[in-house]
Amino acid sequence: MALVFVSHDLAVVRHVTDEVLVMRRGKVVERGATARVLASPDDPYTRLLLASVPTEGWDPTDTARTPLPPP
């Protein structure tokens, strides 16, 4: 059985999926085993998504942004 699960919550994706596909602007930028992609992403956009996950001590008023790589 297959299921397409769409989410921006990477913590949930980590626990629900065996394979992941990352898209940016409607284009696939990375795909593979979830554990591998989330542990060692190849694409700059995937790395940016992972870096945006709030961690302990996260300050929601900090508006500093990491620039996106060109599409």
C-alpha positions as CSV (number, residue, x, y, z in Angstrom):
1,M,0.0,0.0,0.0
2,A,1.2,3.5,-0.7
3,L,0.2,6.8,0.8
4,V,1.0,10.4,-0.2
5,F,1.6,12.4,2.9
6,V,2.1,16.2,2.4
7,S,3.5,18.1,5.3
8,H,5.9,20.9,6.3
9,D,6.3,19.3,9.8
10,L,9.6,17.4,9.3
11,A,9.4,15.8,12.8
12,V,6.1,14.1,11.7
13,V,7.6,13.2,8.3
14,R,10.5,11.6,10.1
15,H,8.2,9.3,12.0
16,V,5.6,8.6,9.4
17,T,7.5,8.0,6.2
18,D,10.2,5.6,4.9
19,E,10.9,7.7,1.8
20,V,10.7,11.5,1.4
21,L,10.4,13.8,-1.6
22,V,11.3,17.5,-1.2
23,M,9.8,20.0,-3.6
24,R,10.5,23.6,-4.2
25,R,8.3,25.7,-6.5
26,G,6.7,22.5,-7.9
27,K,9.9,20.8,-8.8
28,V,11.5,17.9,-7.0
29,V,14.8,19.0,-5.5
30,E,15.6,15.8,-3.5
31,R,14.2,12.4,-2.8
32,G,15.4,9.3,-1.0
33,A,15.2,7.3,2.2
34,T,13.8,9.6,4.9
35,A,16.5,8.9,7.4
36,R,19.3,9.6,4.9
37,V,17.7,12.8,3.5
38,L,16.9,14.3,6.9
39,A,20.3,13.3,8.3
40,S,22.5,14.4,5.4
41,P,20.5,16.4,2.8
42,D,22.2,17.0,-0.6
43,D,20.1,20.0,-1.7
44,P,20.5,23.5,-0.2
45,Y,16.7,24.0,0.0
46,T,16.4,20.7,2.1
47,R,19.1,21.9,4.4
48,L,17.3,25.3,4.8
49,L,14.1,23.5,5.6
50,L,15.8,21.5,8.3
51,A,17.5,24.6,9.7
52,S,14.2,26.3,10.1
53,V,12.8,23.7,12.5
54,P,12.5,25.5,15.9
55,T,14.8,24.1,18.6
56,E,14.9,24.7,22.3
57,G,15.6,28.4,23.0
58,W,14.0,29.4,19.7
59,D,13.0,33.1,19.7
60,P,10.0,33.8,17.5
61,T,10.8,37.5,17.5
62,D,14.2,36.8,15.7
63,T,13.4,37.7,12.1
64,A,16.9,36.9,10.7
65,R,16.5,34.9,7.6
66,T,18.8,32.7,5.6
67,P,18.8,33.6,1.9
68,L,17.4,30.9,-0.4
69,P,19.6,29.5,-3.1
70,P,18.4,30.4,-6.6
71,P,15.9,28.0,-8.0
